[in-house]
Amino acid sequence: MKHLINFRSGLLLATGVGVGLFLSGASGLLFEPRMLQAQTQQKPSPKLSDVVAAQLDFQTLSERSPDQSHAMADVGYHFANLWFAADQQNWPLANYYLGETRSHLRWAVRIHPVRQTKAGDVDLKGILDAVDNSFLTEIGTAITNKDSAKFKTEYRQTIEGCYACHKACEKPFLRPQVPNAVSASILNFDPNATWPE
């Protein structure tokens, strides 16, 4: 009988130790996220000098970055050359200039995504998405199909879309037009040209 009591006591003690170890491990799982959250909340705020330095870094970066007009000058260059490449039916070159136009428009919008006007904010990304998904996509289709007539129609409609954006941004004096002279005189737009001449 004494052995039975000792066995029960030992079994109860072993069970207690096992349950205790299990609960201590489970408590770590249960309480660890709360402890980490509390530690995160106790992190010190950045020093004022760090905040000022970050603001100065941002200001310096902003001053050294090109402004939107620089990116738009590139857009004008590529979009004008797009006209002449398609006019000469140099479809690979036209496709290249369409891609460059799209790329530089995205760059211009990243530089200045929202324009503040007297009428309110103008979401340039929204306008770009609309122009890209309609006018520029149709120009791409005309290039793929080597359709000069459709290209010219879509190109002119894109210019109208561009001008609508300029007016919405209170810059109606920026009036795009079908180009009348090649922007890149160093390039030969003739798809059948041989090199060197």
N, C-alpha and C positions, 0 to 999 in steps of 0.2 A: 504494500500500500504506500509505503514511503517512496518507493521508486515511481509509482504512478503520480504522486503529488509533485515530485521533482520533475518528472517528465512534462506534466501539465504546466508547471511554472516555467520550465525551459521553453516549452512551445509558445506560451504566452509572451515570454520575453523575446524570443526570436521573431514572433509575429509582430510584436510592438516595434522592434528595431527595424524590421522590413517595411512596415507601414510608415514608420518615421522617415526612413531613407527615401521611400517613394514619394511621400508628401513633400519632403525637402526639395527633391528634384522637380516635382510638379509645381511647387511654389515659385521656383526659379523661372519656370516657363510662364507661370501666371503673372508674376510680378515684374519680370525683367522688362517687358515693354513699357510699363509705367515708370520704372526706374530710369530707363533710357529717355523717356519723354521728360521727366523731371530734370535730368541732367542737361538735356538739350535746352530746356527753358532757362536754365541757370547760366548758360554761356554768356559771357560779358558782351555788351554792345560794343561795336567798333569805336575806337577812339575818334574824337573829333578830327584829329589830324589825318586819320585814314580816310574819313569822309571827304574832307577838303581835298586831299591828294587825288582821290577818285574823281571828284568833280573837275579838278584841273586837268587830269588825264583825258577826261571826256571832252573838255573844252579844247584842249590841244589837238586831239584827234579830229574833232569837228572842224577846227580851223584849217587843218592840213588836208582834209578830204575834198575831193572835187564837189562843186555844187551841181545842182540839177541841170543848170543850163549847159554845163560841160557835157553831161551825158546826152542831153537832147541835141547838141550839135553833132555828136556821133550818130544819133538816130537819123538826123537830117542827111548826113553824108551817106549812110547806108541805104536809106530809103530812096534818095535821089539816084544812086547808082543802080538800085533795083530796077527803076524805070528804064534806064538805058540798056541794062542787060536783057530785059524782056523785050524791049524794042528791037534789039538785034537778034532776038530769039536764041540767046545764049542761056538756055534754061538751067544748066548747072550753076552758072554764075548768078543768075536771078535767084535761085534757091539759096545760094550762099548768102546773098544780101538780105533775103527775107529772114533767114536765121539770125544774122547780125542785127537787123532792125529789132526783132523780138527780144534778143538778148539785151540790147542797150535800153530798150523801153523798160524792161524789168529792173535794170540797174538804176535808171532814173527814178522809178517808183520806190526802190529800196532807199534811195537817198532822201526822198521827200514823199512819204506815203499819203500824207493828208495835207491838203492846201486849205488854209484858213482864208475865207472871203467875207465880205460884208453880209452875204446871204447865209453864211454858215460854213461848216467844214465840207470840203469836197474830197471824197474817197477816191484817190487816184488808182489804187489797186483795183477797186471795183470797175472803174472805167477801163483800165487796161485789160482786165479779164474779159469784159464785154467786147472790146475792140479785137483782142486776140482771138476770141472764140467765134467771131463773126467775120469781120473784114479781112483780117490777116489770114484766117483759115481759108477764106474764099480765094485770096491771092495765091495761097499755096496750092489749092485745087487747080487754079488756072495754070500755074507753072507745071504741075504734074501732068496735066492734060495738054500742055503746050498750046494753050488757047489764047492767042494774042488779044482778040476782041474782048473776051471775058476778063483778062488781066487788066486791060485799060479801064474797063468799067469798074472793076473792084478797086483798082488803085485810086481812082477819082473818089469813090465812095469812102475809102479809108481817109483820104485827105479831108473830106467833109467831117468824118468822125473825129479826126485830130483837131480840126478847128472848133468843133463843138466843145471839146475838152478845154481848149485854150480860152474860149469864151466863159465857160463855167468857172475857170480859175482867174477870171478878171484880167485876162491877157488877150483881148480881141485884136490887138495890134500885131500879134504873131499869126500871120495869115499864110499857111502853107499853100503851095501851088504845084502843079505838074512842072518838073524841072525843065529848063530850056538849055542847060549846058551841063556837060559831064563834070562831076566833082573830082573825079580821079583821072586826070589826063595821062597818068603813067600807065593805066591799064588799057588794054585793047579789048573792046567789047565784042569784037567780031568772033563768033564761035569757030570760024574756019581759018582764023589767022595762023600763020606759021611763025615760029620763033627761031632765031631772031629775024627781024625784018631788015 
